[in-house]
Amino acid sequence: MRAHEAGVLHAEGYGGPPLYLPTPGDVSELIPILWGRSVTRDEQGRLCVAGLDVDTIARRHGTAAYVMDEADFRARASGFRDAFAGAFDRFGGADVYYAGKAFLCTAVARWVAEEGLALDVCTGGELAVARRVGFPGERLAFHGNNKTVDELRAALEYGVGRIVVDSFHEIDRVLAVAAELGVVAPVMVRVTVGVEAHTHEFIATGHEDQKFGFSLAGGQAAEAARRLLARPDAVRLLGLHSHIGSQIFDTGGFEAAIHRLVGLQAEIEEEHGVELPEVDLGGGYGIAYTSQHTPLGPETLADAMADIVEREFTVLGDGDNRRVPKVSIEPGRAIVGPGTFTLYEVGTVKPVDLGGGRTRTYVSVDGGMSDNARPALYEADYSCSLANRTSDAEPMQVRVVGRHCESGDIVVLDEYLPSDLRPGDLLAVPGTGAYCRSLSSQYNHTPRPPVVVVREGESRVVVRRETIDDLLALDVADA
């Protein structure tokens, strides 16, 4: 970390590019790992997705806009489905639950169902999306650390396949609602396994000091299982669940988590004389937002995790293969993230004198933290590219910022763009399919952008742009 007694602005090297961002030889070149599979440039230098150029998209749908490649989403979904089915075939296969919190709308829910995946939801609103498209209840998992009685009732009435319980109070609620409805609730216990994933603290969920799950170290998880197994009239304990965090690029954390999780599951089975048929290993698989990121493909992940599972259950079986429960995982970002970019229009290009011969160029776009909160929330890095043309101009280091009244309204902290960038140009920020629309807001009374899906050269809106009328609709004017 650079330091100076007069403040960071005076530190040596302040304003320079990060180590992962070398000056490009061709500022218009696309780095494939950052973009959806169909993104190219046409003969005019325009960015195209699934055969449709960004000028046409901007003219039809306006900016800012989330632009999603349907075929990319489906290919990544089926890629996880097939990779884990193949790697876990010796154990009876594996279930892939798409994590709806990454991004969910009715179109996406239909795609998930059509590609043969299950769906993980964590609020009554996400459950309502699934219900709207008739998503099979038995292929739904219901997450969340503070589910309401009404949400639990809706889930059990719809026949969800699993409720992941997160606290003793929630166990009491599930028992009460199940008794009220005269049903047996299928449940899993979320276990905090004490693994610190190598990711930002705000998206690390496996260590003890956070809000999710029952502690393994404190014996809470074992006690939760005891309480549930004592009530077979109201609940059926399927097994244990673990999630160690998000944006993870290796399997080391998963290996430690699986070791602890299957050990606890074996202890519960031996103590109570039961067989728990399932174990959920969570998700959190990372994607490339910048060239510093090196994500693992689904085949690599599946093979590594299947080997870990086999090894752990062999150890439990004293050298013999022990029965392996049905494994499930929950990718979200890794399916929806890479195939979507956000399309913006440049409004201003402003060089700012930092003193000592240093200058930073601020590029303002017609969006910002209201459509992508991740940089402000936990300093997430992004890339971007000039989208409506190519340029032979010298590259300049820029900071892409939004239009909101916050100095922390940053879209891309550091990037190189051509020095002839001007108002009216289009910029595309890749990797915005996950947690951008889901975390979006109406800050400064800014209507949310639309989600535009492109398939085989044709575009359609699956989530429309909000309007000023939408903003005012909830405002009780005569209150």
N, C-alpha and C positions, 0 to 999 in steps of 0.2 A: 504494500500500500504506500503510495507517495504521500509525504508529509512535509509541511512547512509551518513555521511558527506563525506566519501571517495568514495562513489559510491555504486551502487546496488550490486556489487560483494561482498561487505563487509557486507551487511545487514544480520541481524540475520534471519536464516531460508531460505536464498537464496539457490536455487537448490532443495528444497523439492517439493514433489508432490502437486498438487492442492487439495483442500478439497474434490472435488467430486471423486478423484481417490485413493481409498484405496488399500493397497497391496493385490493382489488377492491370494486366497487360491490355485486356479488352474489357472495358467497363460494361459492355452490352452482353457479354457472355453469361449464359445461364449455368449455374451449378446444379446438375441433375438431381442430386440427393435432396435439394431444398424444395423441389417442385413436384406437382402431380405428374403422373406418367405421360399424359397427353400434351403437356405444355411445351410449345415450340415458338419460334419466331417465323413469321411468313416473309415473303420476298420484300415487303415494305418495312420489315423490322418490327412489326407489331407482334405483341404477345398473343398467342392463340391457345385456347383450351378446347380440346375435343373438336378441333376444326373451326372454332368460332373466334374471331379477333376481338380484342378488348375495345376497339373503337365502336364496334357494333353493340357490344354489351353496354358500354357507357351511354350510347345514344338511346338504346331501348329502355334501360333500367335505371340510369342515373348513377351517380357516385355519392357517397361511399356505398359499396355493395360487396357482400360476400359472394364469391363465385366458386361453385362446387362442381366437380366432375363426377357425375353419377357412376360412370364405369370404373373410375378409380376407387370410389368407396366400395362398390360391389366386389372388385378384385381383391382388395385388402381384406374384406370380410371373409370371402371364400378362401383366401390364402391362409388366414388363421384357422378357419374351420378345418381345412384339409390337412394342414401341417400338424395340428394337435391330434386330429383323428388318426393320422398315420403313426405319429410318434408314440401315442398311447394305445395303439391297437392291441398290443400284448396285454393290456390291462382292461380291455373292454371299451377303449375310446375315451374321449374327453369332451366335455361340453364347453362351448365358448359363449359367454354372455357379453353382449355389447354393452358397455357402460354408458347409459343414456345421458349421464350428467355432462359428458363431453360436448355433445350436441344432440338434441332430439327434436324432431317435428314429425308430423304424421307421415310424410314421404319417407323419411329415414326409418321410421318404425316399420313401414311396409317392406323396405329393402332388407332390413334385418330379418324379418320373418321369411321373406322369399329366398334369402341366401342360407336359410337353415340354422341361423344362430338363435340363441335365447337372448333375453333382454333384462338388464339390470336397471331398476328405477329406484329413486330415493326420496320422492315426495308424492303427495297426492296428485299434484299437477302432472308429473311425469307418468304416473299410473293412468291418469285421464287420457293422455296422448295414446298410450298403448290400448286402452279400452276403445278409443274412438275408431281405431283401425281393426278392432277385433283380434288383437294379438292373443295367441293362445295363453290362457292363464297359467297353465302348468309349466310354460317356458318363461315365466317371469320370476325375478328375484326382487324383493323389496328391502332396500337398505335404508340407512338413516340413523342418526344417533338420538333423535327425539321425535319418534313417530307419534302422532296424536291418536287418540281413540278413534276418531272418525276415519283417519287414514288406515288404521289397522282393520277397522270394520269393512271399509271399501275393498281392501286387499283380500280379506278372507271371503267376502261375498263373491268376489270375482274368481276365486280359486287359484291364487298365485301359488307357484310351486315351492317357494321358500320365503320365509321372513328371516332376515339376519338380525338377531336380537343383540342389543348393544349395552344394556344396563339391567340391573335387578328391577328397577321400576318398570322398565319395558316388559320384562318377563311377566310381571303382575298384570300389566295391561293386556298382553296377549292372552293370558289365561282367562281373564275376565271376559274379553270379547269372544273368545272361542266358546266359552260356556254359554254366553248370551245367544250365540248363533247356533249352538249345538253341533259344532264342527271340531275336528282335530287339526290344529294348526301345524303345518310343516315348518320347522325352524332350524337355523344354524346359529352357532355361537361365534360371534366375532372375537377373536383372540388377539390381544396386543402382545406380540411375541418377544419384544425387547430387542428388535433389530433396527439399527439406525441406518437407513438407506442413504446413499451418497447423492443427496439432492437438497434443494432448498428446504429450510426448516418448516415453511408453511405448507409444503406438500409432502412432508415425511409423516407417515401415519403408523409406523410399526414400533416406535419407541414408547416408553411408559408414560412420559410426561405430555400427554395430549388427550383430546376428548374422546377418541374412539375406543370401543371395545372393552373386554374384560382382561385384566392383567394376568399374564401367565405366572410371573414371578411371585405375585402376591396371593396366588391361589384362587383368585376371583373366577377365572375361567372354569376351573374344576368344580367350584361351588355352583356356578351357573348351570353346568351340565347336570349336577346332582338334583337341583331344583326342577329342572325340566324333565328328567327321567322319572322323577317321583310323581308326575302327573300325566300318565299315558292316556287318560281320559280326555285331555284337552290339547296336548301337544305331542308331536312326534319329532324327536331329535334326529336330524339327518346327519349332522357332523359338525366340523369346525371350519371356520373361515379366517383367513389372514389377508391383510393388505398392508404392504410396508411403505408405500409411497408412490410418487409419480415421477416421470421423466428419468427413468433408470436405464443405464446402458450396459449393465453386466448382470450375471446371474449369481454373483457371490452373496448378495443379500437374500435372494430367494433360497439359496442353499441353506443358509443359517435358519431362515424362517421355517422352511419345510422340515428341517431336523427337529426343531422344537415343537412344531405343530403336530407332526405324526407321532412324536413321543407322547404328547399329551393325549392324543386320540387313543393310542394303545393303552395308556394307563386307565382312561375312562372305561374302555371296553372290558379290561380285565377286572376292574373294581366292581362294575355293575353287571357283568355277564351279558353284554349286548354287543351287537355289531353295528357300527355307525356306517351307513352305506356311502357317504360322500365326504369329500374334502375340497375346499375352495382355496386356491392359491392366490387369488386377487389378480390385479393387473399392474398398471404403472409403467408399461414399456415405453421408452423414450422415442422421440422422433428428432430429425435434424431441423433446427431453426436457423442455425448458422453453420459455417464450415467447420466449426470446432466440435460438432456433435457427430457421433458415429453409432447410429442405432443398429441393433441386432434384427435380422430378418425373422419372420415367424418360424421358418424351418429350423434355424439355429436355436431359437428360444425353445421350441417344442422338444427338439432332440436333447438339449441340455437339461431341461426340467424333467423329462421322462427318465433320463439317466439318474438324476438326483433322487427322484421318487423311488425308483427301483432299488437304488443303493440303500436308502434309508429304511425301506421296508424289509430288505434282506437282513440288515443289521438287527432289526426288531425280531426277525424270525430265527435268530441264532444261526445264520448261514443259509437257511432255507428261505425261499421266497414266501413272504407272508402275504395274506390276502390284501390287495390294494383297493381301497375304496374308489368310487367313481370320482375322477378329478375334474374340476372346472376352473376356468380362468375368466378374467374380465377386462379385455382390452377395450379402450375407448379412443383415446388420443391417437394410438397407432393405426386405427382404422379410418377415422374421419379427419385427422389433422392434416396430413400431407396433400390431400387432393383438393384443398380449398385455398384460395388466396383472397385477400381483400383489395379491392380496386379503389383507388383514391384519385382525386384531381388536385394538382398542385395549385395553391392559392398565392403563396408568397415565397420568395427566395431571399434570405436576409443574411448577409455577412455581418458578423459581430466582432469588433475589435477587442481581443482579450488582453492587449498590452504586450509589450516586449516583442512586437512583430508577429504575434500569434492571432489567428483569426479562426472563428468557427462559423460555418454556414448553417443557418437554420432553415429548413424547408417545411413550410406549413401545408397541411393537407386538410381536406374537408371531412375529417373524422377525428379519431383520437381515442382517449381513454374511455369514452362512452361505448365504443365498439370493440375496444381491446384493452381491458383493464390489467392484463397480466404484467406488462412492464411496470406499471405503478404499484401493483400489489406485491410482486416479489422480484423486481428487476429482471424480468425475462428478456432475453435477447431475441431480436428478429433481424431478418435481412430484407432488402427490397431491391427492385429493379425498375428502371425506366421502361414503361410498358407500351407506349404508343409509337415508339420509333427507336432506332439505334442512333448512335452518335460516335463520331471520331474525335470529339473534344477530349481534352485531358481530364482524367478523373479528379474529383475533388472530394475530400472527406466532409460528410454532412451529418447532421442530426435531424431526423424526420420527426416533427412534432405535430400535435393536434391543435384543434381550434378552441379548446376549453380554457377556462380561466384558472389554470393551475400550471405552475412551473414544472411540475412533475408529469405533465401531460405529454409523455414521450412515446412515440410509436416505434422508432428504430434509433437506438442510442448512437451507434456508429455504423456508417456505411459509406461506400464510394459511389457517387453518381457523376454523370458527365457535367463538366463545368458550364455547358451551355443550357442547363436545365432552366426552364422558364414557366411562369404561370400558364395553366391550361394543359400542361403535360399530365400524363397519367402515370401513376406509380402503382406497382403491385407488390404486396407483402405476402410471401408464401407462408404456408403452415398455419393458417388461421382457422382451420376447421374445428379445432377443439378449444373449448372454454372461452371463445371470443363472443359469439352470439349468446352463449349460455350465461356469461357473466356481464353482458351488456346492460347499459343503464340509459336513463333519459337525462343524464346530468346536463345542467344548463338548459333544460327543456329541449333537448336534441332528439328528434325522432330516430328510432333505431333503423339501421339499413336493412334492405331486403336480403334474402338468401336466394340467389339465382343459380339454378341447376342447368348445366349444359350436358347434352347427350347427342352425339353424332351430328354436331354442327348446329343444333337447335337449342334455344334457351327457353326456360320457363321459370316462373317465380313459385317457390314452394313456401316461403314465408314473406309476406308482402312488406313493403316499406311502411313504417308508421307515418302518420300525418299529424299536423297540428291539431286537427279535430280529435284524433286519438289521445293526444296529450291532455286535451281539455275535457274529454269525456268523463273522467273520474273526478274532476274538480267540481265540487258542489258550490256553485256560484252564489246561491242565496242562503248559504248556511249562516 
